[in-house]
Each structure stands twice: as structure tokens, then as C-alpha cells.
Amino acid sequence: MSFATNELISSTKLVRNFGSILAKLKDNSFSKIWILKNNEIEAVILSREEYENYEKMLKYLEDLQDIKLAEKRLASDDWTRYTHEEMLKMHNISL
């Protein structure tokens, strides 16, 4: 977790200056604001652009996990396939 000191703001200062802080996020003066309460980081406010980038990265990582899982399954697949009827019979299910 990295941040610039000018991105840190107390919760009290945030409440008192919310409009101007929101404007700074909107005009990209800041990409994120770290909110402090009792000198501890409690929350982060992201600009819309930063949030959208985060969402894209998260989607990309999820896609990579899906690809890795698919490759693992393909590597261990013995290529045996069953029909619907065979599966019903194997599990003692009747229609």
C-alpha cells in the first residue's frame, strides 16, 4: 500500500472540505484519498477513473485465474465423456 502524504486526510477535514476534495478527485489532482481516523487509515476514496482501472485489473486477474484453471483441467482430462442418460443411470436417477 503506497500513498503520497498529500493524499492523507483526517475524517474531520474530509467532512469539512468534502466539496473541494471531491473536486480535486474529479479534476485528477488526486487519484485517491486515504482517510485517517485517530491516525489510522480507515478508508480510501478513489476517483472514478482510478476505480475503473481497478475494475479492469481485477477482471483481467479473474480471467487469468479462469485460464489457469482451464489449462489445469485440460492437462488432467482423460477425455471420457458420458451421455445424459448414462449420467442419470450412474447416479440412480430416473425421470
Backbone as JSON Lines, residues from 0, in Angstrom:
{"i":0,"aa":"M","n":[0.85,-1.17,0.0],"ca":[0.0,0.0,0.0],"c":[0.9,1.23,0.0]}
{"i":1,"aa":"S","n":[0.79,2.03,-1.03],"ca":[1.62,3.23,-1.1],"c":[0.72,4.45,-1.27]}
{"i":2,"aa":"F","n":[1.18,5.54,-0.71],"ca":[0.43,6.78,-0.8],"c":[1.37,7.96,-0.64]}
{"i":3,"aa":"A","n":[0.95,9.07,-1.19],"ca":[1.69,10.32,-1.0],"c":[1.12,11.01,0.23]}
{"i":4,"aa":"T","n":[1.96,11.74,0.94],"ca":[1.47,12.39,2.16],"c":[0.34,13.37,1.89]}
{"i":5,"aa":"N","n":[0.31,13.97,0.71],"ca":[-0.77,14.91,0.41],"c":[-2.09,14.19,0.11]}
{"i":6,"aa":"E","n":[-2.06,12.85,0.01],"ca":[-3.29,12.08,-0.19],"c":[-3.93,11.68,1.14]}
{"i":7,"aa":"L","n":[-3.24,11.9,2.25],"ca":[-3.77,11.57,3.57],"c":[-4.62,12.71,4.09]}
{"i":8,"aa":"I","n":[-5.8,12.39,4.61],"ca":[-6.68,13.43,5.15],"c":[-7.45,12.86,6.34]}
{"i":9,"aa":"S","n":[-7.61,13.66,7.35],"ca":[-8.37,13.21,8.51],"c":[-9.85,13.18,8.16]}
{"i":10,"aa":"S","n":[-10.58,12.33,8.87],"ca":[-12.03,12.25,8.62],"c":[-12.7,13.59,8.9]}
{"i":11,"aa":"T","n":[-12.21,14.3,9.91],"ca":[-12.78,15.62,10.24],"c":[-12.57,16.6,9.09]}
{"i":12,"aa":"K","n":[-11.35,16.64,8.56],"ca":[-11.05,17.55,7.44],"c":[-11.85,17.15,6.21]}
{"i":13,"aa":"L","n":[-12.05,15.85,6.0],"ca":[-12.85,15.38,4.87],"c":[-14.27,15.92,4.97]}
{"i":14,"aa":"V","n":[-14.86,15.8,6.15],"ca":[-16.23,16.28,6.34],"c":[-16.32,17.79,6.09]}
{"i":15,"aa":"R","n":[-15.36,18.51,6.6],"ca":[-15.4,19.99,6.49],"c":[-15.1,20.48,5.07]}
{"i":16,"aa":"N","n":[-14.35,19.69,4.3],"ca":[-13.92,20.14,2.97],"c":[-14.32,19.17,1.87]}
{"i":17,"aa":"F","n":[-15.43,18.48,2.06],"ca":[-15.8,17.42,1.12],"c":[-15.91,17.93,-0.31]}
{"i":18,"aa":"G","n":[-16.55,19.05,-0.51],"ca":[-16.73,19.6,-1.86],"c":[-15.42,19.84,-2.59]}
{"i":19,"aa":"S","n":[-14.48,20.48,-1.92],"ca":[-13.2,20.77,-2.57],"c":[-12.39,19.5,-2.79]}
{"i":20,"aa":"I","n":[-12.48,18.56,-1.86],"ca":[-11.75,17.3,-2.02],"c":[-12.34,16.51,-3.18]}
{"i":21,"aa":"L","n":[-13.65,16.47,-3.28],"ca":[-14.31,15.79,-4.39],"c":[-13.91,16.43,-5.72]}
{"i":22,"aa":"A","n":[-13.81,17.76,-5.74],"ca":[-13.39,18.48,-6.96],"c":[-11.97,18.07,-7.35]}
{"i":23,"aa":"K","n":[-11.09,17.91,-6.36],"ca":[-9.7,17.5,-6.65],"c":[-9.65,16.08,-7.22]}
{"i":24,"aa":"L","n":[-10.53,15.22,-6.74],"ca":[-10.6,13.87,-7.31],"c":[-11.12,13.94,-8.74]}
{"i":25,"aa":"K","n":[-12.13,14.79,-8.94],"ca":[-12.75,14.9,-10.26],"c":[-11.79,15.47,-11.3]}
{"i":26,"aa":"D","n":[-10.98,16.46,-10.92],"ca":[-10.06,17.05,-11.9],"c":[-8.7,16.34,-11.93]}
{"i":27,"aa":"N","n":[-8.63,15.18,-11.28],"ca":[-7.44,14.33,-11.26],"c":[-6.23,14.95,-10.56]}
{"i":28,"aa":"S","n":[-6.48,15.92,-9.66],"ca":[-5.39,16.39,-8.81],"c":[-4.93,15.25,-7.9]}
{"i":29,"aa":"F","n":[-5.9,14.4,-7.53],"ca":[-5.64,13.2,-6.75],"c":[-6.32,12.03,-7.43]}
{"i":30,"aa":"S","n":[-5.71,10.86,-7.39],"ca":[-6.39,9.66,-7.9],"c":[-7.08,8.92,-6.76]}
{"i":31,"aa":"K","n":[-6.61,9.2,-5.53],"ca":[-7.22,8.58,-4.35],"c":[-6.94,9.44,-3.13]}
{"i":32,"aa":"I","n":[-7.8,9.29,-2.13],"ca":[-7.64,9.98,-0.85],"c":[-7.71,8.93,0.24]}
{"i":33,"aa":"W","n":[-6.69,8.9,1.1],"ca":[-6.65,7.99,2.24],"c":[-7.24,8.72,3.44]}
{"i":34,"aa":"I","n":[-8.27,8.16,4.04],"ca":[-8.96,8.81,5.14],"c":[-8.44,8.25,6.47]}
{"i":35,"aa":"L","n":[-8.01,9.16,7.33],"ca":[-7.47,8.79,8.64],"c":[-8.49,9.04,9.73]}
{"i":36,"aa":"K","n":[-8.54,8.13,10.67],"ca":[-9.33,8.33,11.88],"c":[-8.45,7.88,13.04]}
{"i":37,"aa":"N","n":[-8.2,8.78,13.97],"ca":[-7.29,8.51,15.09],"c":[-5.92,8.06,14.58]}
{"i":38,"aa":"N","n":[-5.44,8.74,13.55],"ca":[-4.13,8.49,12.93],"c":[-3.97,7.1,12.33]}
{"i":39,"aa":"E","n":[-5.07,6.44,12.03],"ca":[-5.05,5.13,11.36],"c":[-5.84,5.25,10.06]}
{"i":40,"aa":"I","n":[-5.36,4.6,9.0],"ca":[-6.1,4.61,7.74],"c":[-7.36,3.76,7.91]}
{"i":41,"aa":"E","n":[-8.5,4.39,7.65],"ca":[-9.79,3.72,7.8],"c":[-10.45,3.41,6.46]}
{"i":42,"aa":"A","n":[-10.19,4.24,5.45],"ca":[-10.87,4.07,4.17],"c":[-10.1,4.79,3.08]}
{"i":43,"aa":"V","n":[-10.51,4.51,1.84],"ca":[-9.91,5.16,0.68],"c":[-11.04,5.6,-0.24]}
{"i":44,"aa":"I","n":[-10.93,6.8,-0.74],"ca":[-11.86,7.27,-1.77],"c":[-11.07,7.34,-3.07]}
{"i":45,"aa":"L","n":[-11.59,6.68,-4.1],"ca":[-10.93,6.65,-5.4],"c":[-11.65,7.56,-6.38]}
{"i":46,"aa":"S","n":[-10.89,8.13,-7.31],"ca":[-11.53,8.84,-8.41],"c":[-12.24,7.81,-9.29]}
{"i":47,"aa":"R","n":[-13.18,8.25,-10.07],"ca":[-13.9,7.33,-10.95],"c":[-12.93,6.62,-11.89]}
{"i":48,"aa":"E","n":[-11.99,7.37,-12.43],"ca":[-11.01,6.8,-13.36],"c":[-10.17,5.72,-12.68]}
{"i":49,"aa":"E","n":[-9.72,6.0,-11.46],"ca":[-8.91,5.03,-10.7],"c":[-9.73,3.77,-10.4]}
{"i":50,"aa":"Y","n":[-11.0,3.97,-10.04],"ca":[-11.88,2.84,-9.76],"c":[-12.08,1.99,-11.02]}
{"i":51,"aa":"E","n":[-12.29,2.63,-12.15],"ca":[-12.47,1.9,-13.41],"c":[-11.21,1.11,-13.76]}
{"i":52,"aa":"N","n":[-10.04,1.7,-13.54],"ca":[-8.78,0.98,-13.77],"c":[-8.67,-0.23,-12.85]}
{"i":53,"aa":"Y","n":[-9.05,-0.05,-11.59],"ca":[-9.04,-1.14,-10.62],"c":[-9.96,-2.27,-11.09]}
{"i":54,"aa":"E","n":[-11.14,-1.92,-11.53],"ca":[-12.09,-2.93,-12.01],"c":[-11.54,-3.69,-13.22]}
{"i":55,"aa":"K","n":[-10.88,-2.98,-14.14],"ca":[-10.28,-3.63,-15.31],"c":[-9.18,-4.6,-14.9]}
{"i":56,"aa":"M","n":[-8.35,-4.18,-13.95],"ca":[-7.27,-5.05,-13.48],"c":[-7.83,-6.28,-12.77]}
{"i":57,"aa":"L","n":[-8.86,-6.08,-11.98],"ca":[-9.49,-7.2,-11.28],"c":[-10.09,-8.18,-12.27]}
{"i":58,"aa":"K","n":[-10.77,-7.68,-13.29],"ca":[-11.35,-8.54,-14.33],"c":[-10.24,-9.31,-15.04]}
{"i":59,"aa":"Y","n":[-9.14,-8.66,-15.35],"ca":[-8.01,-9.29,-16.02],"c":[-7.45,-10.42,-15.16]}
{"i":60,"aa":"L","n":[-7.28,-10.17,-13.86],"ca":[-6.77,-11.2,-12.96],"c":[-7.73,-12.38,-12.85]}
{"i":61,"aa":"E","n":[-9.03,-12.1,-12.82],"ca":[-10.02,-13.17,-12.79],"c":[-9.96,-14.0,-14.06]}
{"i":62,"aa":"D","n":[-9.78,-13.33,-15.2],"ca":[-9.65,-14.05,-16.47],"c":[-8.42,-14.94,-16.47]}
{"i":63,"aa":"L","n":[-7.3,-14.42,-15.92],"ca":[-6.08,-15.22,-15.84],"c":[-6.29,-16.46,-14.97]}
{"i":64,"aa":"Q","n":[-7.02,-16.3,-13.86],"ca":[-7.31,-17.44,-12.99],"c":[-8.17,-18.46,-13.74]}
{"i":65,"aa":"D","n":[-9.15,-18.0,-14.49],"ca":[-10.0,-18.9,-15.27],"c":[-9.18,-19.67,-16.3]}
{"i":66,"aa":"I","n":[-8.27,-18.98,-16.97],"ca":[-7.42,-19.62,-17.98],"c":[-6.54,-20.68,-17.32]}
{"i":67,"aa":"K","n":[-5.95,-20.33,-16.18],"ca":[-5.08,-21.28,-15.48],"c":[-5.88,-22.52,-15.05]}
{"i":68,"aa":"L","n":[-7.09,-22.32,-14.55],"ca":[-7.93,-23.45,-14.15],"c":[-8.3,-24.31,-15.35]}
{"i":69,"aa":"A","n":[-8.65,-23.69,-16.47],"ca":[-8.99,-24.43,-17.68],"c":[-7.8,-25.25,-18.17]}
{"i":70,"aa":"E","n":[-6.61,-24.65,-18.15],"ca":[-5.41,-25.37,-18.57],"c":[-5.13,-26.55,-17.66]}
{"i":71,"aa":"K","n":[-5.33,-26.36,-16.36],"ca":[-5.12,-27.45,-15.4],"c":[-6.11,-28.6,-15.66]}
{"i":72,"aa":"R","n":[-7.36,-28.23,-15.9],"ca":[-8.38,-29.26,-16.17],"c":[-8.09,-30.0,-17.48]}
{"i":73,"aa":"L","n":[-7.66,-29.27,-18.49],"ca":[-7.33,-29.91,-19.76],"c":[-6.15,-30.87,-19.61]}
{"i":74,"aa":"A","n":[-5.17,-30.5,-18.81],"ca":[-3.99,-31.34,-18.62],"c":[-4.33,-32.65,-17.92]}
{"i":75,"aa":"S","n":[-5.34,-32.64,-17.07],"ca":[-5.68,-33.85,-16.34],"c":[-6.91,-34.57,-16.91]}
{"i":76,"aa":"D","n":[-7.44,-34.08,-18.01],"ca":[-8.65,-34.67,-18.61],"c":[-8.31,-35.98,-19.31]}
{"i":77,"aa":"D","n":[-9.07,-37.05,-18.99],"ca":[-8.85,-38.33,-19.67],"c":[-9.77,-38.48,-20.89]}
{"i":78,"aa":"W","n":[-10.51,-37.44,-21.19],"ca":[-11.37,-37.34,-22.36],"c":[-12.53,-38.35,-22.36]}
{"i":79,"aa":"T","n":[-12.87,-38.89,-21.21],"ca":[-14.05,-39.74,-21.09],"c":[-15.28,-38.84,-21.03]}
{"i":80,"aa":"R","n":[-16.25,-39.17,-21.83],"ca":[-17.48,-38.39,-21.87],"c":[-18.67,-39.32,-21.68]}
{"i":81,"aa":"Y","n":[-19.74,-38.79,-21.08],"ca":[-20.94,-39.57,-20.81],"c":[-22.15,-38.85,-21.38]}
{"i":82,"aa":"T","n":[-23.09,-39.62,-21.83],"ca":[-24.35,-39.03,-22.3],"c":[-25.19,-38.68,-21.07]}
{"i":83,"aa":"H","n":[-26.22,-37.94,-21.32],"ca":[-27.15,-37.57,-20.24],"c":[-27.74,-38.84,-19.61]}
{"i":84,"aa":"E","n":[-28.16,-39.76,-20.44],"ca":[-28.77,-40.98,-19.94],"c":[-27.77,-41.78,-19.09]}
{"i":85,"aa":"E","n":[-26.52,-41.85,-19.51],"ca":[-25.5,-42.57,-18.74],"c":[-25.28,-41.92,-17.37]}
{"i":86,"aa":"M","n":[-25.29,-40.61,-17.33],"ca":[-25.11,-39.91,-16.05],"c":[-26.29,-40.18,-15.12]}
{"i":87,"aa":"L","n":[-27.51,-40.16,-15.66],"ca":[-28.68,-40.46,-14.84],"c":[-28.58,-41.87,-14.25]}
{"i":88,"aa":"K","n":[-28.19,-42.82,-15.08],"ca":[-28.07,-44.2,-14.64],"c":[-26.97,-44.34,-13.59]}
{"i":89,"aa":"M","n":[-25.82,-43.69,-13.78],"ca":[-24.71,-43.77,-12.84],"c":[-25.1,-43.26,-11.46]}
{"i":90,"aa":"H","n":[-26.02,-42.3,-11.4],"ca":[-26.43,-41.7,-10.14],"c":[-27.81,-42.16,-9.67]}
{"i":91,"aa":"N","n":[-28.28,-43.25,-10.3],"ca":[-29.57,-43.84,-9.92],"c":[-30.71,-42.83,-9.93]}
{"i":92,"aa":"I","n":[-30.76,-42.07,-11.0],"ca":[-31.82,-41.09,-11.15],"c":[-32.72,-41.52,-12.3]}
{"i":93,"aa":"S","n":[-34.0,-41.52,-12.03],"ca":[-34.94,-41.84,-13.1],"c":[-35.86,-40.65,-13.33]}
{"i":94,"aa":"L","n":[-36.25,-40.49,-14.58],"ca":[-37.12,-39.34,-14.91],"c":[-38.56,-39.7,-14.73]}
